[in-house]
Amino acid sequence: MAPSPLPAPPTPDERSVEVLCVGTELLLGNILNGNARWIAERLAGLGLPHYRQEVVGDNRERLIAAVRAAAGRCRVLITTGGLGPTPDDLTTEAIAAAFGTPLVEHPAIWERIRARIEARGRVVAPSNRRQAFLPEGAAVLPNPTGTAPGMIWTPVPPDPGFPIQSGFTVLTFPGVPSELHAMWEATAEPWLRNAGLAQGVFASRLLRFWGVAESTLAEQVADLLDLENPTVAPYAGAGEVKLRLTARADDPAAAEALLEPVELDLRSRTGSLCFGTDNDSLASVVLERLRRRGETLAVAESCSGGGLGAALAAVPGASDVFLGGVIAYANSLKEGLLGVPPELLAEHGAVSDPVAIAMAEGVRRRTGSDWALSVTGIAGPGGGSAAKPVGLVHLGLAGPGGSGSAAVRFGESRGRAWIQTLSVGESLNRLRLELEAAS
């Protein structure tokens, strides 16, 4: 039997975007590639077709090959990483070489780099000067928070037979997420809109859920996942599930109007499972509810190792509600700092409901807080038993109306960090639901 003919290559989309992330550390797994995800979300919000992502190490020839291949497929190539002053920062040089274009120095960039480094009290190294070189004809993509500028460049093919899409443009960004975000919002997104690549106006809303599996939530809203405008897409994280709603219209008000009935429908179906939107976190939602009530919170932690306090302290303005906490791994500290009776520890063990309740009551008493949370469990990988396996966690809650504790089993298959993360989220969610019920 003759082999089936190969399908014809797809016709390149005149608006398509590709993402190229540069760095050997990404290939080795030393750094999580959060930049690609962040850019992908922004491209989706602009309605730009995005079909391909690639990661290339710090290798000049492989970078050149990747850039040339992208030039024949897409309209816009977005790169992150490799813009620093060290010898392995090769992105700008490789992109110029891909099109046979020389690098030229921008004196104004060099002056800004020098001024920024000196303002930080650091010595300007000669290697920093290489960041001021861009391909001939490239426009500067300013970096308002760091030293490495990016560029926006529409290269000219070196010869008539060079495979390149009409209007092909490269946008380069540093790998530092905060710098990427600032540069994107200040320059890149306006450029994409002004270039006519974004179609219409997009509005997006992220609904956040806790206490439900992604598959269960998807079943509850299955009919809405088939909508075309607005679209509804689920995402799962560590204990949290998200639904992103995206609507396209001719103006912002019309786009928001499309989102509103779908959001109301989703909230009606899911009830208290939805704890917030967009940049909300369980910690920020709990703190805001307590702030409105004029109440305070303290925490006592064992297996979560300070993760609960860290989640609360990460919220700006937390100090007017969150008084502090105690990390008490050793039983002696549970007794001495939290006042847990030794007979409770002897009879029930540290991982138990009675001890979780005593920990919560103890930190509430010591700090004078209105509410207190406690976490005690077995995060593993060792320390478990048949009666108390790895992944067993007891969550205590003490408040004006009394105290209680609940045992949850997170299992051991996903490891210690997973158990700790879910312990924090589940503890905060218990308090959130308690506050909702009391309001």
C-alpha positions in Angstrom: 0.0 0.0 0.0 1.4 3.4 -1.0 2.0 5.8 1.9 -0.5 8.6 2.3 0.7 11.9 1.0 1.9 14.3 3.5 -0.5 17.1 4.4 0.3 20.5 2.9 2.0 22.9 5.4 -0.5 25.2 7.1 -0.9 28.7 5.7 0.8 31.1 8.0 -1.6 33.4 9.9 -0.7 37.0 9.1 -1.3 37.9 12.7 0.2 34.9 14.5 2.7 35.3 17.3 5.3 32.9 18.6 7.2 32.9 21.9 10.9 32.0 22.2 12.3 31.8 25.7 16.1 31.8 26.0 18.2 30.2 28.7 19.9 27.0 29.5 18.6 27.3 33.1 15.0 26.8 31.6 16.1 23.6 29.9 17.8 22.2 33.0 14.6 22.9 35.0 16.4 25.3 37.4 13.8 28.0 36.7 10.1 27.6 36.0 9.1 29.1 32.7 6.4 31.4 34.0 7.1 34.1 31.4 5.7 31.9 28.6 2.5 31.4 30.5 2.2 35.1 31.3 2.8 36.2 27.7 0.3 33.5 26.5 -2.4 35.0 28.7 -1.7 38.5 27.5 -1.8 37.4 23.8 -5.1 35.6 24.4 -6.5 38.8 26.0 -5.5 40.7 22.8 -7.1 38.0 20.6 -3.8 37.2 18.9 -3.4 33.7 17.4 -0.5 32.0 19.2 0.3 28.5 18.0 3.9 27.8 19.1 6.3 28.3 22.0 10.0 27.2 22.1 12.8 27.1 24.6 16.4 27.4 23.4 19.5 27.3 25.6 22.3 29.8 25.6 23.8 28.7 22.2 24.3 31.2 19.4 23.8 28.8 16.5 20.7 27.3 17.8 19.3 30.7 18.6 20.0 31.8 15.0 18.3 28.7 13.6 15.2 29.2 15.9 14.8 32.9 14.9 15.1 32.1 11.2 12.6 29.3 11.4 10.1 31.6 13.2 10.6 34.3 10.6 9.1 32.0 8.0 6.1 31.1 10.1 4.8 34.0 12.1 4.2 37.7 12.0 5.6 38.5 15.5 8.3 36.8 17.5 8.5 37.5 21.2 11.7 36.5 23.0 12.5 36.6 26.7 15.9 36.1 28.3 19.5 36.6 27.2 19.6 40.4 27.3 22.0 40.7 30.2 25.7 41.8 30.2 27.3 38.3 30.6 28.9 36.3 27.8 26.0 33.8 27.8 23.5 36.6 27.1 23.3 36.0 23.3 19.8 36.9 22.2 20.4 40.3 20.7 23.6 39.3 18.9 22.0 36.0 17.6 18.9 37.8 16.2 21.1 40.3 14.4 23.2 37.5 13.0 20.1 35.7 11.8 19.5 38.5 9.3 23.1 39.4 8.6 22.7 42.8 10.3 25.4 44.6 12.2 25.0 45.8 15.8 25.2 49.5 16.5 25.6 51.3 19.8 23.0 53.6 21.2 24.8 56.2 23.3 21.5 57.2 25.0 20.9 53.7 26.2 24.5 53.4 27.5 24.0 56.6 29.5 20.8 55.4 31.0 22.4 52.0 31.9 25.4 53.8 33.6 23.1 56.2 35.5 20.9 53.4 36.7 23.8 51.2 37.9 25.5 54.1 39.7 22.3 55.1 41.4 22.2 51.7 43.0 25.7 52.3 44.4 27.3 49.7 42.1 30.4 49.9 39.9 29.7 50.0 36.2 31.4 47.0 34.5 32.7 47.3 30.9 30.5 44.3 30.1 27.4 46.3 30.8 28.1 48.3 27.6 27.1 45.4 25.4 23.5 46.0 26.4 23.5 49.3 24.6 24.0 47.6 21.2 21.0 46.7 19.0 20.7 45.6 15.4 20.9 48.4 12.9 17.4 49.8 12.4 15.9 48.5 15.6 13.8 50.6 17.9 14.4 50.6 21.6 11.8 48.9 23.8 12.5 50.8 27.1 13.0 49.0 30.4 11.6 51.3 33.1 12.7 49.0 36.0 16.0 47.4 34.9 19.1 48.0 32.9 18.6 45.7 29.9 16.5 47.3 27.2 14.6 45.3 24.6 13.9 46.1 21.0 11.2 46.2 18.4 12.7 45.3 15.0 11.3 44.5 11.6 14.4 43.1 9.9 15.2 43.2 6.2 15.9 39.8 4.7 19.5 39.4 3.7 18.6 38.1 0.2 15.4 37.8 -1.9 15.1 34.1 -1.3 15.2 34.4 2.5 11.9 32.8 3.9 10.3 35.6 6.0 6.7 36.6 6.6 5.6 40.0 5.4 6.1 42.5 8.2 7.8 40.0 10.5 8.8 41.8 13.7 10.8 40.8 16.8 10.1 42.0 20.3 12.7 41.2 22.9 12.4 41.2 26.7 14.6 40.4 29.7 13.9 37.2 31.5 13.2 39.0 34.8 9.4 38.8 35.2 8.9 42.2 36.8 10.8 43.9 34.0 9.0 41.9 31.3 5.6 42.9 32.8 6.4 46.6 33.0 7.8 46.7 29.4 4.9 44.8 28.0 2.3 47.1 29.6 4.1 50.3 28.8 5.3 49.7 25.2 4.6 46.2 23.7 0.8 45.9 24.2 0.2 49.5 22.8 2.5 48.6 19.8 0.6 45.4 19.1 -2.7 47.3 19.2 -1.4 50.2 17.0 0.0 47.8 14.5 -3.5 46.5 13.9 -2.7 43.0 15.1 -5.2 42.9 18.0 -8.8 42.5 16.8 -11.5 44.4 18.7 -11.4 45.1 22.4 -11.1 42.2 24.9 -12.3 42.0 28.5 -11.3 39.2 30.7 -12.3 38.0 34.2 -10.8 35.2 36.2 -13.1 33.5 38.7 -11.3 31.6 41.5 -12.6 28.4 43.2 -11.5 26.3 46.2 -12.9 23.0 47.4 -13.8 21.5 44.0 -11.9 19.4 41.5 -11.4 20.8 38.0 -13.3 17.9 36.4 -16.2 18.4 38.8 -16.4 22.1 38.1 -16.1 21.5 34.4 -19.1 19.1 34.5 -21.1 21.8 36.4 -20.5 24.4 33.7 -20.0 22.1 30.7 -22.5 24.0 28.5 -20.7 27.3 29.1 -17.4 25.9 28.0 -18.7 25.7 24.5 -19.5 29.4 24.3 -17.7 31.3 21.5 -18.1 34.9 22.8 -17.4 35.1 25.7 -15.3 32.0 26.1 -14.9 30.1 29.3 -11.8 28.1 30.0 -10.8 26.1 33.1 -7.3 26.1 34.7 -6.2 23.9 37.7 -3.5 24.8 40.2 -2.5 23.6 43.7 -5.9 23.1 45.2 -7.4 26.0 43.3 -9.4 25.9 40.1 -9.9 29.0 37.9 -12.3 29.8 35.1 -11.2 32.5 32.7 -13.9 34.4 30.9 -12.9 36.4 27.8 -15.2 38.5 25.7 -14.5 40.4 22.5 -16.5 43.5 21.3 -16.1 46.8 19.6 -15.6 48.8 22.8 -14.8 48.1 26.5 -18.3 48.6 27.7 -19.7 46.1 25.2 -17.1 43.5 26.1 -17.9 43.9 29.9 -21.6 43.6 29.1 -21.0 40.2 27.5 -19.1 39.0 30.6 -21.6 40.0 33.2 -24.5 37.5 32.6 -22.0 34.6 32.2 -20.3 35.5 35.5 -23.6 35.7 37.3 -24.6 32.3 35.9 -21.4 30.8 37.0 -21.6 32.3 40.5 -25.2 31.0 40.8 -24.2 27.5 39.9 -21.2 27.3 42.1 -22.2 29.2 45.2 -19.6 29.5 47.9 -17.0 27.5 45.9 -16.1 30.8 44.1 -14.0 32.8 46.5 -12.8 35.7 44.4 -11.8 37.1 41.0 -8.7 38.2 39.1 -5.9 39.0 41.6 -7.8 37.8 44.7 -6.2 35.1 46.9 -7.8 33.2 49.8 -5.5 35.2 52.1 -6.6 38.6 50.6 -10.3 37.7 50.7 -10.1 36.5 54.3 -8.2 39.6 55.4 -10.7 42.0 53.7 -13.6 40.2 55.3 -12.0 40.6 58.7 -11.1 44.2 58.0 -14.7 45.0 57.2 -15.7 43.4 60.5 -13.0 45.2 62.5 -11.5 41.8 63.6 -8.0 40.4 63.8 -6.3 37.0 63.1 -3.4 35.0 64.4 -2.0 31.6 63.4 -0.2 28.7 65.0 1.6 26.3 62.6 3.4 23.0 62.7 3.6 21.1 59.4 3.0 24.2 57.2 6.2 25.7 58.6 5.2 29.3 58.4 3.4 29.0 55.0 0.1 30.2 56.4 1.6 33.3 58.0 3.6 34.0 54.8 0.5 33.8 52.6 -1.2 36.4 54.9 1.8 38.7 55.2 2.2 38.7 51.4 -1.0 40.7 51.1 -0.4 44.5 51.1 -1.8 46.1 54.2 -2.1 42.8 56.1 -0.7 44.2 59.3 -3.9 45.9 60.3 -5.6 42.5 60.6 -3.0 39.9 60.8 -1.3 40.1 64.2 1.3 37.4 63.8 1.8 33.7 64.5 3.8 30.9 66.1 5.7 28.2 64.3 5.8 25.3 66.8 7.2 22.1 65.4 8.5 20.7 68.8 6.0 19.6 71.4 7.9 21.6 73.9 7.1 24.8 72.0 3.5 23.8 71.6 3.4 23.5 75.4 5.5 26.5 76.3 4.4 29.0 73.6 0.9 27.9 72.9 -0.1 26.4 76.2 -1.1 23.0 74.8 -1.6 20.7 77.8 1.0 17.9 77.9 -1.6 15.4 78.6 -3.3 16.2 75.3 -0.1 15.5 73.4 0.5 12.3 75.4 -3.0 11.0 74.8 -3.8 12.1 71.3 -0.4 13.0 69.7 0.6 16.3 68.1 -1.4 15.4 64.9 -4.9 15.4 66.3 -8.0 17.5 66.5 -7.7 18.2 70.3 -4.1 19.5 69.8 -5.1 21.6 66.7 -7.9 23.1 68.8 -5.5 23.8 71.7 -3.0 25.4 69.3 -5.6 27.7 67.8 -7.0 28.7 71.3 -3.4 29.2 72.6 -2.3 31.6 69.9 -5.6 33.4 70.1 -5.1 33.8 73.9 -1.5 34.9 73.6 -2.1 37.5 70.9 -5.5 38.7 71.8 -6.8 38.1 68.3 -10.5 37.6 67.4 -9.8 34.6 65.3 -7.0 32.0 65.1 -6.1 29.3 62.7 -3.8 26.3 63.4 -2.2 23.6 61.3 -0.7 20.3 62.5 0.0 17.3 60.4 2.4 15.0 58.6 3.8 16.6 55.5 6.3 13.7 54.9 8.1 12.2 53.2 8.6 10.2 56.5 6.8 10.2 59.8 3.6 8.5 58.8 1.9 5.4 60.1 -1.1 3.3 59.3 -3.2 5.3 61.8 -1.7 8.7 60.8 -0.4 8.5 57.2 1.6 11.1 55.4 -0.8 13.8 54.1 -3.0 13.7 57.2 -3.5 17.3 58.5 -5.7 18.7 61.3 -6.9 22.3 60.8 -8.0 24.2 63.9 -10.2 27.3 64.1 -10.9 29.4 67.1 -13.2 32.4 67.1 -15.7 34.4 69.1 -18.3 31.6 68.8 -16.0 28.7 69.9 -13.4 26.3 68.5 -13.2 23.3 66.3 -11.0 21.2 64.1 -11.2 19.1 61.0 -9.0 16.4 59.7 -8.2 16.3 56.0 -6.2 13.8 54.0 -4.2 15.1 51.1 -2.4 11.9 50.3 1.4 11.6 49.9 1.7 11.1 46.1 2.4 14.7 45.3 5.0 15.4 48.0 5.7 17.6 50.9 5.3 21.0 49.2 1.9 20.0 47.8 0.6 19.0 51.3 1.9 22.2 52.8 0.3 24.4 50.1 -3.0 22.7 50.4 -2.9 22.9 54.2 -2.6 26.7 53.9 -5.3 27.0 51.4 -7.7 24.7 53.1 -7.2 26.5 56.5 -7.9 29.9 55.0 -10.9 28.6 53.1 -12.4 27.2 56.4 -12.2 30.7 57.9 -13.6 32.3 54.8 -16.7 30.0 54.9 -17.1 30.6 58.6 -17.0 34.4 58.0 -19.5 34.1 55.2 -21.8 32.1 57.4 -21.6 34.6 60.2 -22.3 37.6 57.9 
